[in-house]
Amino acid sequence: MIQSTSLLESWTQENNQLASGCKDGQNEPNREHNLFRQRRWSSDFHRLLRKIQGIPPHLDRAQLELSVVYNTCVCFTAQSQFDEAELLLTQTAQRLLQIAGDDPGTSDPSVLWRTALKSVTGTALHRRVLSLLCLQWGVWLAKSRLTAVQDFQEEVSLLEAQSGAVWNDCRAETKEKISNIPILVLDPRRLVDLLKICTAIVQGAERLTEGWSVLSALQAASASPAPRALIAYTHLLSGSCLAHMNRPQMALQCYRKALETDPRCVCALYQSALIYSRLENSQAEIQALRILHSMLLLPSTTEPAMAADRLLSPSLFLCSQSLSSLLSVPSALSVLHSLALKCVIHSRVSEGVECYLDLLAALQSEDQHGVHAVVSTLPKLPRLYLEAGAALLMARRPADCMALCDEVIGSTLDLLPEKVLLEDPVARRVAGSGEVTEEAENGLVRLLWTAAAYLLQGHCYSQLKDWKQAVTHYTRCINLLVKVHYKDTGFSLQIPCADKDPEQGVDLCVLQRLKGLSLAGRGISFAQIDRLREALRDLQLSRQAHPEGVSARRWYGEVLWRLDRKQEAAACWEQTWSNPIPSLSEALPVYAQELQSGPLLDSAELRQKLQELGPT
């Protein structure tokens, strides 16, 4: 008995020394050193536990043994060794029942813990078993076993109800520093508070579509004692829940609360931008994207900032796929690209140009950190050059636009196939086959990039009023586009656009748009040098290729008028009054849309001509 008491005191002292060292080491700022310390503590606690469990279990040593198990499992959990922690917890529950003389007849953790809790009710071991149940709860949460957490909700509720009173005496013992009381490396009450809010966050992310019940739970969790980042997550999820309920303004209020709680919650900014996009509030969306981009450039936004305790980070328990999806934010470069595109589309061209130039400079810089990891989330470089070129053209910077187009042509022209052979789209739908082959698709994409570069250069020369060069570059664009053929039917101009027939794909719609725009550009250029027959031919072909094109229809009427076919011109113009040039859209690349960069017809002058002509 004396030897047993001596061992108990020795082991208790060893546990307390390890626990004190573990607590003191939690303030280690160096992450590498901290990981090394955690591995060492885990190993030391486990070694001590093997000593204790090397002799038959006994009630006198049970409190110490359960404390060492708790400390060991906390260290296992801190290193994401969840399987090791769960195995040790299960073995401990079985050993505890062996002491009590109970046999549940199963190794199911839920049954074991229910039986173990029942066996120690009203004893000094009760709070230690509750502490271990906390860790089992944490392991289930870390392994996304939400069903197990839900099934064990009664015991979890017991933990929540008793986390204050049951452990008050434990805190008093610690303050008095009684030498024979085993010290725990982490206050179980703090662990319960952490697990409560993490559970609410994970369950909320998984059940966002369930409406008010989830919203109520998240709002209750937002009042919990927890790190600011976790409170911000409850507001973020409340906003996402309200967004699912089609209450965008209320969702935006929750996102603002998230940012007020933790300004580093960049995902709230991103979700706000998505809501503004749905509301078609372009000004607010652009502002949100601009702030998001500036925040993503700060180093602190890429580092964990919510450790309630350096030993157990909340991120250990937030492993839900649904939550990860909600918390994900595009890279800084992707946000910069979205910002550039939004600015151009919503007539903030100068801002868009600056964003595009910053983006291209970042991609070309050898010092840009992480560029290679995020390039795959951006459009291919030729497309970025073309988008930037279109923005420069709209900003009336034709020389800069042509320089970017030269880069595209230089990188793609030698790789173009002699022709691109596609399966007839109607036959493909009838046969039920998939998209075009990868080889044909790659050839088509490269061809479209090069053709678009020539088209933009044609627009540039048109802007400079160099009509012969404009004709040359529009012709180069057309000559590339006619290399696309369909099997059996030859080249077809009548390709339904993507918004009318999504099965055709955006590339085929871009093909048709480029053909219509290049023919219109060449026709308008011919009109400027009085080659009216060629102008009329191209403008007519442009109308067939792209019936929605407004500029081609208006200039078609102008050429008819100059050819003294005034009645036909009047009829053509009257059809176009109600059809203004459409605003830019995100559905298609900017460079495949009408940019209003060429010569414009004065509507007042056209109406004057019609009045002079008289009733038609």
C-alpha positions as CSV (number, residue, x, y, z in Angstrom):
1,M,0.0,0.0,0.0
2,I,2.9,2.3,0.9
3,Q,4.5,1.5,-2.5
4,S,1.2,2.2,-4.3
5,T,0.8,5.5,-2.6
6,S,4.4,6.4,-3.4
7,L,3.8,5.6,-7.1
8,L,0.6,7.6,-7.1
9,E,2.4,10.7,-5.7
10,S,5.3,10.2,-8.1
11,W,3.1,9.9,-11.1
12,T,0.9,12.8,-10.1
13,Q,4.0,15.0,-9.7
14,E,5.2,13.9,-13.1
15,N,1.9,14.7,-14.7
16,N,1.8,18.1,-13.0
17,Q,5.3,19.0,-14.2
18,L,4.4,18.0,-17.7
19,A,1.1,19.9,-17.6
20,S,2.8,23.0,-16.2
21,G,5.4,22.9,-18.9
22,C,2.7,22.4,-21.5
23,K,0.8,25.4,-20.3
24,D,3.9,27.6,-20.2
25,G,4.9,26.5,-23.7
26,Q,1.6,27.5,-25.2
27,N,2.9,31.1,-25.6
28,E,5.7,30.0,-27.9
29,P,5.4,32.3,-30.9
30,N,7.4,30.1,-33.2
31,R,5.1,27.6,-34.9
32,E,7.8,25.1,-35.7
33,H,9.0,25.1,-32.1
34,N,5.4,24.8,-30.9
35,L,4.8,21.7,-33.0
36,F,8.0,20.2,-31.7
37,R,6.9,20.9,-28.1
38,Q,3.4,19.4,-28.8
39,R,5.0,16.2,-30.1
40,R,7.3,15.9,-27.1
41,W,4.4,16.5,-24.6
42,S,2.3,14.0,-26.4
43,S,5.0,11.4,-26.2
44,D,5.8,12.2,-22.5
45,F,2.2,12.0,-21.4
46,H,1.7,8.8,-23.4
47,R,4.8,7.3,-21.7
48,L,3.4,8.2,-18.3
49,L,0.1,6.7,-19.2
50,R,1.6,3.4,-20.1
51,K,3.3,3.3,-16.7
52,I,0.0,3.8,-14.9
53,Q,-1.8,1.3,-17.1
54,G,1.0,-1.2,-16.6
55,I,-0.7,-2.4,-13.4
56,P,-4.3,-3.5,-12.9
57,P,-6.8,-0.7,-12.7
58,H,-7.8,0.5,-9.3
59,L,-10.3,3.2,-8.1
60,D,-7.6,5.0,-6.0
61,R,-5.6,5.7,-9.2
62,A,-8.6,6.3,-11.5
63,Q,-8.6,10.1,-11.1
64,L,-4.9,10.3,-12.0
65,E,-5.3,7.9,-14.9
66,L,-8.3,9.8,-16.4
67,S,-6.4,13.1,-16.0
68,V,-3.4,11.7,-17.8
69,V,-5.6,10.3,-20.5
70,Y,-7.2,13.7,-20.9
71,N,-3.9,15.4,-21.2
72,T,-2.6,12.8,-23.7
73,C,-5.7,13.1,-25.9
74,V,-5.6,16.9,-25.8
75,C,-2.0,16.7,-27.2
76,F,-3.1,14.1,-29.8
77,T,-5.9,16.3,-30.9
78,A,-3.7,19.4,-31.1
79,Q,-1.6,17.4,-33.6
80,S,-4.7,16.3,-35.6
81,Q,-4.0,12.7,-34.4
82,F,-7.8,12.1,-34.1
83,D,-7.7,8.3,-34.6
84,E,-5.1,7.9,-31.9
85,A,-7.1,10.1,-29.5
86,E,-10.3,8.2,-30.2
87,L,-8.7,4.8,-29.7
88,L,-7.3,5.9,-26.4
89,L,-10.6,7.3,-25.3
90,T,-12.4,4.0,-26.2
91,Q,-9.9,2.0,-24.3
92,T,-10.2,4.3,-21.3
93,A,-14.0,3.9,-21.2
94,Q,-13.6,0.1,-21.3
95,R,-11.0,0.2,-18.5
96,L,-13.2,2.5,-16.4
97,L,-16.1,0.0,-16.8
98,Q,-13.7,-2.7,-15.8
99,I,-13.1,-0.9,-12.6
100,A,-16.8,-0.4,-12.0
101,G,-17.5,-4.0,-12.9
102,D,-19.9,-3.1,-15.8
103,D,-19.9,-4.8,-19.2
104,P,-21.9,-3.1,-21.9
105,G,-21.1,-6.0,-24.3
106,T,-20.1,-3.7,-27.2
107,S,-17.3,-1.4,-28.3
108,D,-19.6,1.3,-29.7
109,P,-18.3,4.5,-28.2
110,S,-21.7,6.0,-27.7
111,V,-22.9,3.0,-25.6
112,L,-19.6,2.9,-23.7
113,W,-19.8,6.5,-22.7
114,R,-23.4,6.3,-21.7
115,T,-22.6,3.3,-19.5
116,A,-19.5,5.0,-18.1
117,L,-21.3,8.2,-17.2
118,K,-24.0,6.2,-15.5
119,S,-21.4,4.2,-13.5
120,V,-19.6,7.3,-12.1
121,T,-22.7,9.4,-11.4
122,G,-22.3,11.0,-7.9
123,T,-18.7,10.1,-7.6
124,A,-15.5,12.2,-7.7
125,L,-14.7,10.7,-11.1
126,H,-17.8,12.3,-12.7
127,R,-16.1,15.5,-13.8
128,R,-13.1,13.6,-15.2
129,V,-15.4,11.4,-17.3
130,L,-17.2,14.5,-18.5
131,S,-13.8,15.9,-19.5
132,L,-13.1,12.9,-21.6
133,L,-16.5,13.0,-23.1
134,C,-15.7,16.6,-24.2
135,L,-12.7,15.2,-26.1
136,Q,-14.8,12.5,-27.7
137,W,-17.2,15.2,-28.8
138,G,-14.3,17.1,-30.2
139,V,-12.9,14.1,-32.1
140,W,-16.4,13.4,-33.6
141,L,-16.6,17.0,-34.7
142,A,-13.1,17.0,-36.1
143,K,-13.9,13.9,-38.1
144,S,-17.2,15.4,-39.4
145,R,-19.2,12.7,-37.7
146,L,-22.1,15.0,-37.0
147,T,-24.6,12.1,-36.7
148,A,-22.6,10.8,-33.7
149,V,-22.7,14.3,-32.2
150,Q,-26.4,14.5,-32.9
151,D,-27.2,11.1,-31.5
152,F,-25.2,11.9,-28.3
153,Q,-27.0,15.3,-27.9
154,E,-28.4,14.4,-24.5
155,E,-24.9,13.9,-23.1
156,V,-23.7,17.0,-24.9
157,S,-26.5,19.0,-23.2
158,L,-25.4,17.5,-19.9
159,L,-22.0,18.9,-20.6
160,E,-23.3,22.3,-21.4
161,A,-25.5,22.4,-18.3
162,Q,-22.9,21.1,-15.9
163,S,-19.8,22.8,-17.4
164,G,-20.0,25.5,-14.8
165,A,-20.8,23.9,-11.5
166,V,-19.2,20.5,-12.0
167,W,-15.8,22.0,-12.7
168,N,-15.8,24.9,-10.2
169,D,-14.2,22.7,-7.6
170,C,-11.6,21.7,-10.1
171,R,-10.6,25.3,-10.7
172,A,-10.4,25.9,-7.0
173,E,-8.1,22.9,-6.6
174,T,-5.9,24.3,-9.3
175,K,-5.7,27.8,-7.7
176,E,-4.8,26.3,-4.4
177,K,-2.1,24.2,-6.1
178,I,-2.8,21.1,-4.1
179,S,0.1,18.9,-4.9
180,N,-1.8,15.6,-5.1
181,I,-4.4,16.8,-7.5
182,P,-3.6,16.1,-11.2
183,I,-3.4,19.2,-13.3
184,L,-5.1,19.4,-16.7
185,V,-3.4,21.0,-19.6
186,L,-6.7,22.7,-20.7
187,D,-9.6,23.8,-18.6
188,P,-12.5,21.6,-19.7
189,R,-14.9,24.5,-19.4
190,R,-13.0,26.4,-22.1
191,L,-13.0,23.3,-24.2
192,V,-16.8,23.0,-23.9
193,D,-17.3,26.6,-24.8
194,L,-15.1,26.1,-27.9
195,L,-16.9,22.9,-28.9
196,K,-20.3,24.4,-28.5
197,I,-19.7,27.3,-30.9
198,C,-17.8,25.1,-33.4
199,T,-20.6,22.6,-33.4
200,A,-23.1,25.4,-34.0
201,I,-21.0,26.7,-36.9
202,V,-20.5,23.3,-38.5
203,Q,-24.1,22.2,-38.1
204,G,-25.2,25.6,-39.4
205,A,-23.1,25.2,-42.5
206,E,-24.5,21.7,-43.2
207,R,-28.1,22.8,-42.7
208,L,-28.2,26.3,-44.3
209,T,-31.3,25.5,-46.3
210,E,-33.4,24.6,-43.2
211,G,-34.3,28.2,-42.6
212,W,-35.4,29.8,-39.4
213,S,-34.4,26.9,-37.0
214,V,-30.8,27.1,-38.2
215,L,-30.8,30.9,-38.0
216,S,-32.1,30.8,-34.4
217,A,-29.3,28.4,-33.4
218,L,-26.6,30.6,-35.1
219,Q,-27.9,33.7,-33.4
220,A,-27.8,32.0,-30.0
221,A,-24.2,30.9,-30.7
222,S,-23.2,34.4,-31.6
223,A,-23.7,35.3,-27.9
224,S,-21.3,32.6,-26.7
225,P,-17.9,33.4,-25.1
226,A,-15.6,32.7,-28.0
227,P,-12.9,34.3,-30.1
228,R,-14.0,37.1,-32.4
229,A,-13.3,35.1,-35.5
230,L,-15.8,32.4,-34.5
231,I,-18.5,34.9,-33.6
232,A,-17.9,36.5,-37.0
233,Y,-18.5,33.0,-38.6
234,T,-21.9,32.8,-36.9
235,H,-22.9,36.1,-38.4
236,L,-21.5,35.0,-41.8
237,L,-23.5,31.8,-41.7
238,S,-26.6,33.7,-40.6
239,G,-26.1,35.9,-43.7
240,S,-25.7,32.8,-45.9
241,C,-28.9,31.3,-44.4
242,L,-30.8,34.5,-45.1
243,A,-29.4,34.6,-48.6
244,H,-30.8,31.0,-49.2
245,M,-34.1,32.4,-47.9
246,N,-34.0,35.1,-50.5
247,R,-33.6,37.9,-48.0
248,P,-30.6,39.7,-49.5
249,Q,-30.8,42.9,-47.5
250,M,-30.9,41.0,-44.2
251,A,-28.1,38.9,-45.4
252,L,-26.0,42.0,-46.1
253,Q,-26.7,43.2,-42.5
254,C,-25.3,39.9,-41.1
255,Y,-22.2,40.2,-43.3
256,R,-21.6,43.7,-42.0
257,K,-21.9,42.3,-38.5
258,A,-19.3,39.7,-39.3
259,L,-16.9,42.3,-40.5
260,E,-17.5,44.6,-37.5
261,T,-16.8,41.6,-35.3
262,D,-13.7,40.6,-37.1
263,P,-12.4,42.9,-39.9
264,R,-10.3,40.0,-41.2
265,C,-13.4,38.0,-42.1
266,V,-12.7,38.4,-45.8
267,C,-15.3,35.7,-46.8
268,A,-18.0,38.1,-45.6
269,L,-16.8,40.7,-48.1
270,Y,-16.8,38.1,-50.8
271,Q,-20.3,37.0,-50.0
272,S,-21.4,40.6,-49.9
273,A,-20.0,41.1,-53.4
274,L,-22.0,38.1,-54.6
275,I,-25.2,39.5,-53.1
276,Y,-24.6,42.9,-54.7
277,S,-24.1,41.2,-58.0
278,R,-27.5,39.4,-57.7
279,L,-29.1,42.8,-56.8
280,E,-27.4,44.4,-59.8
281,N,-25.8,47.0,-57.6
282,S,-22.6,47.4,-59.5
283,Q,-21.3,50.3,-57.5
284,A,-21.5,48.4,-54.2
285,E,-20.2,45.2,-55.8
286,I,-17.1,47.0,-57.2
287,Q,-16.5,48.7,-53.9
288,A,-16.7,45.3,-52.1
289,L,-14.3,43.7,-54.6
290,R,-11.8,46.5,-54.2
291,I,-11.7,46.3,-50.4
292,L,-11.5,42.5,-50.7
293,H,-8.6,42.7,-53.0
294,S,-6.7,45.1,-50.7
295,M,-7.3,42.9,-47.7
296,L,-6.1,39.7,-49.5
297,L,-2.8,41.5,-50.1
298,L,-2.3,41.8,-46.4
299,P,-0.2,39.0,-44.9
300,S,-2.4,38.7,-41.8
301,T,-5.4,37.6,-43.9
302,T,-3.6,34.4,-44.9
303,E,-2.7,33.4,-41.3
304,P,-4.9,31.8,-38.6
305,A,-6.2,34.5,-36.4
306,M,-8.7,32.8,-34.2
307,A,-6.9,30.5,-31.7
308,A,-8.9,30.5,-28.5
309,D,-6.1,28.6,-27.0
310,R,-2.7,28.0,-28.5
311,L,-2.9,24.3,-27.7
312,L,-6.2,23.6,-29.5
313,S,-7.0,25.8,-32.5
314,P,-10.7,26.2,-33.4
315,S,-9.7,25.2,-37.0
316,L,-9.2,21.6,-35.8
317,F,-13.0,21.3,-35.3
318,L,-14.1,23.2,-38.4
319,C,-13.5,20.5,-41.0
320,S,-16.9,20.5,-42.8
321,Q,-16.8,20.5,-46.6
322,S,-19.8,22.8,-46.6
323,L,-18.2,25.2,-44.2
324,S,-14.9,25.1,-46.2
325,S,-16.9,26.0,-49.3
326,L,-18.6,29.0,-47.6
327,L,-15.3,30.2,-46.2
328,S,-13.4,29.9,-49.4
329,V,-12.3,33.1,-51.1
330,P,-10.7,33.5,-54.6
331,S,-7.1,34.5,-54.7
332,A,-6.1,38.1,-54.8
333,L,-5.3,37.9,-58.5
334,S,-8.7,36.3,-59.3
335,V,-10.5,39.1,-57.3
336,L,-8.4,41.7,-59.2
337,H,-9.5,40.1,-62.5
338,S,-13.2,40.2,-61.4
339,L,-12.8,43.8,-60.4
340,A,-11.2,44.7,-63.7
341,L,-14.0,43.0,-65.7
342,K,-16.8,44.5,-63.6
343,C,-15.3,48.0,-64.0
344,V,-15.2,47.6,-67.8
345,I,-18.6,46.2,-68.1
346,H,-20.2,48.9,-65.9
347,S,-18.6,51.8,-67.8
348,R,-15.8,52.5,-65.3
349,V,-13.3,51.9,-68.1
350,S,-10.3,53.8,-66.7
351,E,-10.5,51.9,-63.4
352,G,-10.8,48.7,-65.3
353,V,-7.7,49.5,-67.5
354,E,-5.7,50.1,-64.3
355,C,-6.8,46.8,-62.8
356,Y,-6.0,44.9,-65.9
357,L,-2.5,46.4,-66.2
358,D,-1.9,45.7,-62.5
359,L,-3.0,42.1,-63.1
360,L,-0.8,41.6,-66.1
361,A,2.2,43.2,-64.2
362,A,1.6,40.8,-61.3
363,L,1.5,37.8,-63.6
364,Q,4.7,38.7,-65.3
365,S,6.6,39.6,-62.1
366,E,9.0,37.0,-60.9
367,D,8.6,38.3,-57.4
368,Q,4.9,37.7,-57.2
369,H,4.3,35.2,-54.4
370,G,1.9,32.4,-55.1
371,V,1.2,33.3,-58.7
372,H,1.8,29.9,-60.1
373,A,-0.6,28.3,-57.6
374,V,-3.5,30.5,-58.7
375,V,-2.9,30.9,-62.4
376,S,-5.2,27.9,-63.0
377,T,-8.1,29.8,-61.5
378,L,-7.7,32.7,-64.0
379,P,-8.5,32.7,-67.7
380,K,-5.6,31.8,-69.9
381,L,-3.1,34.5,-70.5
382,P,-4.1,35.2,-74.2
383,R,-7.7,35.8,-73.1
384,L,-6.5,38.2,-70.3
385,Y,-4.5,40.1,-72.9
386,L,-7.5,40.4,-75.2
387,E,-9.8,41.5,-72.3
388,A,-7.2,44.1,-71.3
389,G,-6.8,45.1,-75.0
390,A,-10.6,45.6,-75.3
391,A,-10.5,47.8,-72.2
392,L,-7.6,49.9,-73.6
393,L,-9.5,50.3,-76.9
394,M,-12.5,51.6,-75.0
395,A,-10.2,54.0,-73.2
396,R,-9.1,55.2,-76.6
397,R,-5.5,53.9,-76.2
398,P,-5.2,52.1,-79.5
399,A,-1.4,51.8,-79.5
400,D,-1.4,50.0,-76.2
401,C,-4.2,47.7,-77.4
402,M,-2.3,46.8,-80.5
403,A,0.8,46.0,-78.5
404,L,-1.1,43.4,-76.4
405,C,-2.8,42.0,-79.5
406,D,0.7,41.5,-81.1
407,E,1.6,39.5,-78.0
408,V,-1.4,37.2,-78.5
409,I,-0.7,36.8,-82.3
410,G,3.0,36.1,-81.7
411,S,2.2,33.3,-79.2
412,T,-0.6,31.6,-81.1
413,L,-0.3,32.1,-84.8
414,D,2.3,29.4,-85.4
415,L,0.2,26.9,-83.5
416,L,-3.0,27.3,-85.5
417,P,-4.3,24.3,-87.4
418,E,-4.9,24.5,-91.2
419,K,-8.6,24.0,-90.4
420,V,-10.8,23.1,-87.5
421,L,-13.3,20.3,-88.2
422,L,-16.3,20.2,-85.9
423,E,-19.2,17.8,-85.8
424,D,-22.5,19.4,-86.9
425,P,-24.2,20.7,-83.8
426,V,-27.6,19.4,-84.9
427,A,-26.2,16.0,-85.7
428,R,-24.4,15.9,-82.3
429,R,-27.6,16.6,-80.4
430,V,-29.5,13.9,-82.4
431,A,-26.7,11.4,-81.8
432,G,-26.5,12.4,-78.1
433,S,-22.7,12.7,-78.3
434,G,-20.8,15.1,-76.1
435,E,-18.8,18.3,-76.8
436,V,-16.2,18.7,-79.6
437,T,-13.1,16.7,-79.3
438,E,-10.3,18.0,-77.1
439,E,-8.0,18.5,-80.1
440,A,-10.6,20.4,-82.1
441,E,-11.6,22.4,-79.1
442,N,-8.0,23.5,-78.4
443,G,-7.5,24.4,-82.0
444,L,-10.7,26.3,-82.0
445,V,-9.8,28.3,-78.9
446,R,-6.4,29.3,-80.2
447,L,-7.9,30.3,-83.5
448,L,-10.5,32.4,-81.8
449,W,-7.8,34.2,-79.7
450,T,-5.8,35.0,-82.8
451,A,-8.9,36.1,-84.7
452,A,-10.0,38.3,-81.8
453,A,-6.6,39.9,-81.7
454,Y,-6.9,40.8,-85.4
455,L,-10.4,42.1,-84.8
456,L,-9.3,44.4,-82.0
457,Q,-6.4,45.7,-84.2
458,G,-9.0,46.4,-86.9
459,H,-11.0,48.4,-84.4
460,C,-7.8,50.3,-83.4
461,Y,-7.0,51.3,-87.0
462,S,-10.7,52.3,-87.4
463,Q,-10.3,54.5,-84.3
464,L,-7.2,56.0,-85.9
465,K,-9.1,56.4,-89.2
466,D,-6.6,54.3,-91.0
467,W,-9.2,52.6,-93.1
468,K,-7.0,50.5,-95.3
469,Q,-5.1,49.0,-92.4
470,A,-8.5,48.4,-90.7
471,V,-9.7,46.5,-93.8
472,T,-6.5,44.5,-93.8
473,H,-6.9,43.4,-90.2
474,Y,-10.6,42.7,-90.3
475,T,-9.8,40.5,-93.4
476,R,-7.2,38.6,-91.5
477,C,-9.7,37.9,-88.8
478,I,-12.3,36.7,-91.3
479,N,-9.7,34.5,-93.1
480,L,-9.0,32.7,-89.8
481,L,-12.7,32.2,-88.9
482,V,-13.5,30.6,-92.2
483,K,-11.1,27.8,-91.4
484,V,-13.8,26.4,-89.0
485,H,-15.9,23.7,-90.8
486,Y,-18.6,21.3,-89.9
487,K,-18.5,17.7,-91.0
488,D,-20.6,17.0,-94.1
489,T,-22.3,20.4,-94.1
490,G,-19.4,22.8,-94.6
491,F,-19.0,26.0,-92.7
492,S,-22.3,27.3,-91.3
493,L,-22.9,30.9,-90.3
494,Q,-26.1,30.2,-88.4
495,I,-24.8,29.0,-85.1
496,P,-27.2,29.6,-82.2
497,C,-25.7,31.7,-79.5
498,A,-24.9,30.3,-76.0
499,D,-27.7,32.2,-74.3
500,K,-30.2,30.7,-76.7
501,D,-28.7,27.2,-76.9
502,P,-26.3,26.5,-74.1
503,E,-25.4,23.1,-75.6
504,Q,-23.5,25.0,-78.4
505,G,-21.1,26.3,-75.9
506,V,-19.6,29.8,-75.5
507,D,-16.8,29.2,-78.0
508,L,-19.1,28.6,-80.9
509,C,-21.1,31.7,-80.0
510,V,-17.9,33.7,-79.8
511,L,-17.0,32.3,-83.3
512,Q,-20.2,33.6,-84.7
513,R,-19.9,37.0,-82.9
514,L,-16.4,37.5,-84.2
515,K,-17.5,36.7,-87.7
516,G,-20.3,39.2,-87.5
517,L,-18.2,42.0,-85.9
518,S,-15.3,41.6,-88.3
519,L,-17.6,41.7,-91.3
520,A,-19.3,44.8,-89.9
521,G,-16.0,46.4,-89.2
522,R,-14.7,45.8,-92.7
523,G,-18.0,46.9,-94.2
524,I,-18.0,50.2,-92.3
525,S,-14.3,50.7,-93.2
526,F,-15.2,50.2,-96.9
527,A,-17.9,52.7,-96.5
528,Q,-15.4,55.3,-95.3
529,I,-13.4,54.9,-98.6
530,D,-16.5,54.9,-100.8
531,R,-16.2,51.2,-101.8
532,L,-19.9,51.0,-101.3
533,R,-20.6,47.7,-103.1
534,E,-18.1,45.8,-100.9
535,A,-19.5,47.6,-97.8
536,L,-23.0,46.6,-98.6
537,R,-21.9,42.9,-99.2
538,D,-20.0,42.7,-95.9
539,L,-22.7,44.5,-93.8
540,Q,-25.3,42.1,-95.2
541,L,-23.2,39.1,-94.3
542,S,-22.6,40.6,-90.9
543,R,-26.4,40.8,-90.3
544,Q,-26.8,37.2,-91.3
545,A,-23.9,36.1,-89.0
546,H,-25.0,38.3,-86.1
547,P,-28.6,39.4,-86.4
548,E,-28.5,41.2,-83.1
549,G,-25.7,43.5,-84.3
550,V,-26.9,47.1,-84.2
551,S,-24.0,48.9,-85.8
552,A,-24.1,46.7,-88.9
553,R,-27.8,47.3,-89.4
554,R,-27.5,51.1,-89.0
555,W,-24.5,51.3,-91.4
556,Y,-26.3,49.0,-93.8
557,G,-29.0,51.6,-94.0
558,E,-26.4,54.3,-94.5
559,V,-24.8,52.5,-97.4
560,L,-28.2,51.9,-99.0
561,W,-28.9,55.6,-98.7
562,R,-25.6,56.5,-100.4
563,L,-26.4,54.1,-103.2
564,D,-29.7,56.0,-103.7
565,R,-31.8,53.1,-102.4
566,K,-33.4,55.5,-99.9
567,Q,-36.7,53.7,-99.3
568,E,-34.8,50.5,-98.3
569,A,-32.5,52.6,-96.1
570,A,-35.5,54.2,-94.4
571,A,-37.0,50.9,-93.7
572,C,-33.7,49.6,-92.3
573,W,-33.3,52.6,-90.0
574,E,-36.8,52.5,-88.7
575,Q,-36.2,48.9,-87.6
576,T,-33.1,50.0,-85.6
577,W,-34.5,53.0,-83.6
578,S,-35.9,50.7,-80.9
579,N,-32.7,48.7,-80.7
580,P,-29.9,50.6,-79.0
581,I,-26.4,49.0,-78.9
582,P,-26.7,46.5,-76.0
583,S,-24.7,47.0,-72.8
584,L,-21.7,44.8,-72.2
585,S,-22.5,41.4,-70.7
586,E,-20.5,38.9,-68.6
587,A,-22.0,36.0,-70.6
588,L,-19.4,36.5,-73.4
589,P,-15.8,37.8,-73.5
590,V,-15.7,41.6,-73.8
591,Y,-13.7,41.5,-77.0
592,A,-16.6,39.5,-78.7
593,Q,-19.1,42.3,-78.1
594,E,-19.9,45.6,-79.7
595,L,-17.5,48.1,-78.2
596,Q,-18.7,51.3,-80.0
597,S,-15.1,52.0,-80.9
598,G,-15.7,52.8,-84.6
599,P,-17.4,55.7,-86.5
600,L,-20.9,56.3,-85.2
601,L,-23.9,57.5,-87.1
602,D,-25.7,60.6,-85.7
603,S,-29.3,59.6,-84.9
604,A,-30.5,63.2,-85.3
605,E,-29.0,63.3,-88.8
606,L,-30.6,60.0,-89.7
607,R,-34.0,61.2,-88.5
608,Q,-33.5,64.4,-90.5
609,K,-32.9,62.4,-93.7
610,L,-36.1,60.4,-93.1
611,Q,-38.1,63.6,-92.6
612,E,-36.7,65.0,-95.9
613,L,-37.6,61.7,-97.6
614,G,-41.2,62.1,-96.4
615,P,-43.7,59.3,-95.6
616,T,-42.6,55.8,-96.6
